[in-house]
Amino acid sequence: MIPQTFRERYSSLVDDEDAFLSSLQRLLPKSFRVNTLKSSADEIKARFAGYGIEIRQMPWYADAFVSADPDIGSTLEHFLGKIYAQELVSMIPPLIVRKELEKARFVLDGCAAPGSKTTQLAALMENRNTIVANDISYARIKALQFNLQKAGALNTIITNQDLRFFPNRQFDVILLDAPCSSEGIMRKNDKLFRTWNEKKIFGHSRLQKQLIVKAFDLLKEGGVMAYSTCTFAPEENEEVVGYLLSKRDAKIEKIELPGFKFSRGTTEWREKQYPSEVEQCCRVWPQHNDTGGFFVARITK
């Protein structure tokens, strides 16, 4: 049951309220990414055809697949780390900095656990150069370490720090997938409907503003950062990016991912005005690509 306050909150923001609310009540399709450190899309397609498991390749990312078959997680390929179970929208941040990863010597994944994006970064970098995978939670770092080992990611260093107090080092590329209210994963976990409230949004927004400024300060001149959340709340998305623009000389760049539908960032919300630049940020509504909800910004220094 979707809370009435949630419905009212986003009715004016989404382009099709009925389609949006309907999509949230459908289960999220199972998706995975081919781990190119150990396999290839062609090999996985051939192996799964042999199993009789139907998979569908995404037009916007050749290594991304969806399937209605619940046995994906029981395959030998999953056990050996040849595929990584990952939500489709979670794959976007590494992709929007893919070009820069080719030359990046030092990459920071600021809130890395459990490692979905970190292992994807390692694959895109072909295990070259260095990734620092940081997370504040020691308990979650156990999962991060396990997933890195399983994926064969060899170019990664794990750190256990509050990113706000991370040592002053400089990175060519930074991913900041910030802690958020997680509204966008409601299709995967409908219990979130029962615990949802606006107070969580405001608390996360305060933390995210601190994190994004710190992450930007860790970025080299000419570097690029992907800021992302899995929530619909403008307070955690455009407002956070707008806060960075008010504090630092940051630039927001246009994001393109052919075959994937994005919506522009909003510049108005509940009597608040955000900088016009935040229109370059991208929103992902679940009804447009049959995914979870997401927000992503490409920021350069």
Buried (B, 14 or more C-beta within 10 A) or exposed (E): EBEEEBEEBBEEBBEEBEBBBEBBEEEBBBBBBBBBBBBBBEEBBEBBEEBEBEBEBBEBBEBBBBBEBEEBEEBEBBEEBBBBEBBBBBBBBBBBBBEBBEEBEBBBBBBBBBBBBBBBBBBBBEBBBBBBBBBBBEEBBEBBBEBBEBBBBEBBEBBEEEBEEBEEEEBBBBBBBBBBBBBBBBBBEBEBBEEBEEEBBEBBBEBBBBBBBBBBEBBBEEBBBBBBBBBBBBBBBBBBBBBBBEEBEBEBBEBEBEEBEBBEBBBEBEEEEBBEBBBBBBBBBBBBBBBBBBBBBBBBB
